[in-house]
Amino acid sequence: MDVDAIIIGAGACGLMCAVQAGFLGKKVIVLEKNTKPGAKILISGGGRCNFTNQWATTEQFISANPHFLKSSFNQWTVEDTINFFETYGIVGKEKTLGQLFPEDKNAKDVVEVFTSLCKEMEQEIWCNADVKDIEQTDKGFTVIYAVGDKIKSISTSKVVIASGGLPIPKMGATDFALRFARNNGLKIIETAPALVPLTITGKDEDWYAQLSGNSVFCEVSNDEISFEENILFTHWGLSGPAILQISSYWRRGEVFNINLLPNQSILELIDDERKSNGRTLLSTLLNHYYAKKFTDALGKFLPLSKTVADLSKADMELVQQIIHEFKVKPAGDKGYDKAEVMRGGIDTNEISSKTLACKKIPGLYFGGECMDVTGWLGGYNFQWAWASGFVIAQNL
């Protein structure tokens, strides 16, 4: 079969690449391990699909080579993503912090945009095709894949590896891209789960567990970065947007800080309360800002039964420390089963930033999550997937 390229993976990057290649009159076949395309798109945003972030720049991404994204993001912008989806009936509506969701549609409609366009342009998507290997030939490549218990192959001059990373194995996640890269001498930046809940064990485990289900708006920070969003207490530790964000910057054994009352000063609030009613209990004051269950739990650390007038200098220092400098040392994370993305991946120095072609293997391209490019929570990783798919298509 005469095709311009084989794309491995019908996720966000692979689907965008197939469509953009079709716009340019290039014939591709997409090989997808799962029974249907867009598996990760379909579960994103609780099935609603946070398809981009209107604030997205290269600054919201983690990579050993922070300049790598600039070319791709210049070639395919957030505005391009918004215009693309609007053209096909999906209008974005901001939920919070620049996150764009379909205004009156959902993740299925996002996938349908791509599958419909592929059908219209006769770009084939072969599902249940589990790629096992790629062999280099004189004319390009032979892609070897399994359909059930049958081994098949297809030849092509160019191959796009857009098979994703390691998170959510039950959705068909595979290490194929990393394994192939490693076997062919490409450097891999150490991988780890990212945008992932964190676990607490030991003496503090029960304290966190008793608060399971409680959410608090906080500023979570380390020496590198800070995020102001909700945290969620769980029976095994911490989750919620702010925790997922900081997890991408956290390493095992490290401590990070939680400011439980950002943009306010607890000492000033106590001082104001002293002036108006010094007999107010510390617990009563804190109940103005937290659910009673959370305030009660803070009683492990704070003299809640004291009036604000009776708080000593040492008490005030303790209140300041607990409310604004609450220290957390997670035991670990919930792993790839619960991670939204992967940190690390194929070293971007192995890949052309302008074309996303592999420097060592002519005709081979990498896109999406398999590379050492990790975005924040909130549509950033989709923006990278769309952009990388577009860039690759221009060069097939």
N, C-alpha and C positions, 0 to 999 in steps of 0.2 A: 504494500500500500504506500502510495507516494504522499508523504506529509512533510511539512516544514519542520515540525518539532513534536516531540512527545512531552507532555506535562505530567509529572508525577504528583498527584494530590489535587483533589477537587475541593480545596478549602478556599478561603478568601483570596489568597494570592493566585492560586492556580486558576480559579474561575475568572478573575479579572484579566489574567494573562490570556486566557483562551478567547475572551470576548474582544479584548483590544487587538489581539492578533487577527481575529476575524475582520475587524474594521479595516485592517490593512491588507486584507485579501490573502492572509496566510492560513494554511490549513494545519490544524493541530488535532491531536487526540489526547484526551485527559484520562489517565489511569487512576482510578480511585479504589482504595482498599475496602471502604464501607459499602453498604447496600444502596446508599443514596449520597448525592453530593451535599457539601455544606454542613456536615454534621455539627461542627463547632459553632458555626454561624447560628444554627437553629436553636442552640441552648443559650446563646449569649444574651445577657440582659434579661434573664428570666423568660426567654422566648420572644423578647421585643427587639433585641439587637441594637446596641449602642454603636452605630456604624461608623462614627468618627467623632472627633472633638474639635470644635471650632477654634480652640486655642492652641491646637497642636503645632509645635515647632520641634526642632531637633533637641531642644533643652529638656524635654520630658522623656528622654530615652537614656538608657544605660548601655554603654558599649566601651570596650577597651580603646576603640577608635571613635571618639565623639564626633569627628568631622565627617564620618562615612556617609551619614544620612543626607547631608546637605544637597548633593546632586539629585538624588531621587525626589526629595521634597521640593526642589525647584522645578523638576520636570512634571510632577503630579502634586498639586496643592490640595489643601482642604477645600478650597473653593471648587476645584475640579471634581472632588468627590461629591460635594453637595449638588453641583450642577448635573453630574452623571445620574445620580439617583432621582433628582427632580424630573429629568427628561423621561424617566420610566415610571413616573407616578408616585415616587416615595419622597415626601417632603419632610425635612428634618425639623424637629422641635426640641429646644433645649430643655433638659430636665434639671440639671444643676451643674455648675462648674464647667460649662461649655460642652457637656455631653449631649450629643444629638441622637435622638431616637426617631423612628418613623412616626409622624404625627397621628395617622389613623390606620397604620398597617403594622406588620410584625416581621419577625425573622423569616418566616416562610415566604413572605412577599419579597424580601431581599434576595433570598436564594432563587426565587422564581424569575427575578430580573435576569439573572445569569443563565439559568437553564433555558429560558425562552429565547434569549439572544443566541445561545449556542445552537439551539435547534433551528432557528431561523437562518443562521449562517452555516449550518451543517458542520459545526464543530462537535465532534463526537465525545461523549463522556462514557467511558466504560467502567461501570461499577463492579464490585466484587473482584477487582483485578489487583492482587497483592504483589507489588514489585519486589523481586528477590535480589536482582543484581543488574548492573549496567556494564556491558562489555564494550571496550573500545575496538573499533574496526577501521579498516582503511578508508571507508566512506563515512565514518561517524561513530554510531553506537548501535548496539543491539540491546534492547531492554527485555529482560527476562522476568516474567510474571506468572503468578499462579491464579487459576480460576478453579476453585474447589481443589480437587486432587490432580488437576491437569496443569502441566507446565507449558507455557506458550512463550513466544518471543515476537518482537516487532522491531524493525530496523528504521533508523532515522539519522539525519545529519546533525540534529541538535536535540538536546534534552534539557528540560527545566525541572529541577528538584524543588518542589514546593510542598513537601510532605509533612511539614510542621515539626513540632518538637515533642517533648516527652509527656507533657501534662494530659491528664484525663485519659488513661489507657482504655477505659471502657468505651470511649468514643472512637477508638481505633488509632490512638496515638502510637507512633512507631519511632524507633531510633534509626530508621533506614538512612536518613540524610547524614546523621553523625557517623554512622558505621561506614557508609560509603566514603565519606570524606576522609575519615581516619585511615581506612584501608588504602587510600590513594595518596597518602602522604600530606594531607592538608592539616594544618594546625587547628586544634579545638580549644577554645577557651572553656575552662572548667564550668560545667553546667550545674544548676541547682534549681529547685522549685522557686518561683517568684509569684508575687500577688497571691500569697498563700496564708491561711490562718496559722497562728503560732500556739504552741502548747506550753502549759505550765505544769510542772510536777513538783514533788517534794513538799516542804512545809507550807507553801502558799497555795497548794492545789485546791484545798477545800474552800479557801476564801474566795477564789475565783469561781469555783463551781456553784457556790451558794447564790451567786449573782447571775447565773445563766439566764439569758434572755433579756437582760438589762442593757440598754444602749445609752451612751453618754457622748455628748459632743466635746471633743478634746483637740489639743495640739499634741501630736506625737512627733518626737524628734530624736536625732542623734547628732553627732558632730558634723555630719555631712548635709543633712536636709531635714525639713519639717513639713508636716501635713496637718491641716485643720479639717477634720471630718469626724464622723461618728466612729466610736469603737463599740464592739459588741462582746459582752462577756458570754462565755460558753462553759459547758460542763468540763471541757478539757483545756480551756485557756482563753484566748482572745481572737476575735475576728472583727469584721466590719471594715469599711473603706479605709480608714486611717491605718489600721493594722496591716491590711493587704498592701497598702502603699509602702509602708516602712519595711515590710518583709523583704522587698527587693533590694534593700540596702543593708539588711541585717545579716550578720554572720554568727554562726553558732558560738556561744560563749560570751557574746557582747551584751551590754546593757543599753537600753534606750529609755528616754524620758517621756512621761505623759503629763502634760499640763491639763488638769481636770477642769480648769476655769479660764480658758484662753480669753485674751482681750479685756480681762478685768483683774483687779488686785484684791485678793481675799483679805489682806490686811487693811486696805482702805474700806472695804465693805464692813469689816468688824469695827473699825474706828467710827464710821458713820452710824452704825447701829448703837455703839456706846453712847454717842451724843444724843440719840433719840430715845433709846430705851435700853439701858445697861443691863436690865434683868432678862433680856432675851437669851435663851439658851443657844449655845453654839449649834446644837442639832436643829433648832427651829430656823436659824439663819440659813443653814445649809439646805434645808428642805425647800427653800425658795428657788434653789438652783438644781436640785437633784430629786429623783424619786426617793421616797422614804426608805425603801429597801436598800438603796445605795448609801444613803446617809447613815443608816443603821450599821451597815457593813464597815463604814469608815470608823466606827467606834472601836475597832481593833487597834487603831492607830491614834485616834484623837479623843480629847476629853469632852465628849459631846454633852455631858450633863452639867458642865460649867456654864455660867452666864458669861456673856461677852465681857462684862465688867471685871469678872474674876480671872480672866485669862492672864497668866503671867508672861513675862518676856520669853521664857523657855517654851511655854505653850504656843505663843504666837510664832516662834521660829519653827516649831513642829507643824503647825497648821500650814505655814508657808511652804514647807518642804513637801508635805503630803499632797496638798492641793495643786501646787504649781510645779513640783519636781518629783513626781511619783516615779520611782525607779522600777523597771521591769527587766528581768533576765529570763527570757524564754528557755525552755529545755530543748526545744526543737520546733519543727513545723509539721504540718499535716501531709506533706509529701506531694508527689505528682498526682495522686488521686484527687486532691482538692485544689491544687495550684491552677491558676488561670493561664499562666504562661511559664516559660523557662528562661532563666537567666543564663548567660553564656551561650555557647554554640560555636559554629564554624567561624574561625577568626576572619574578620572582615578584610584583613590585609591580604587574604588569599583571593579576594574578589574585587573586580573593578567597580569603583563607586559610581562610574558613569553608565555602565551597561549591565552590571551585576553578573558579568561573565566570570567564570573561574579562570584565573590567570595561568594556571598550570595545565588545564585540560581544555583545549579549544572546543567550542561548541557546547559547553556545559554551563548552565546558569543555576544560581541559587536564589530563592526568594522567600520572604516571610520569616517565620519563627525559628527556622533551623539555624539562622545566623546569629551572631553575637549582637543582637539588637533587641532590647527589652523596653517596652513602653510602660508608662504609668497606667493605672486603672482609669477607665473612662473613655474608651474609644480610640485611644492612641495606637494600640497594636493593630486595630483594623486599618487605621490610616496608613501604617507602614505596609500592611499586606496589600492594600489597593495600589499604593505607590510602587511597590516592588514588582507587582504583576504588570503594571503599565510599562515600567521601564524595560523589563525583559522583553515584552512584546515588541517594542520598538526596534529591538536588535536581533530578532529571530530571522 
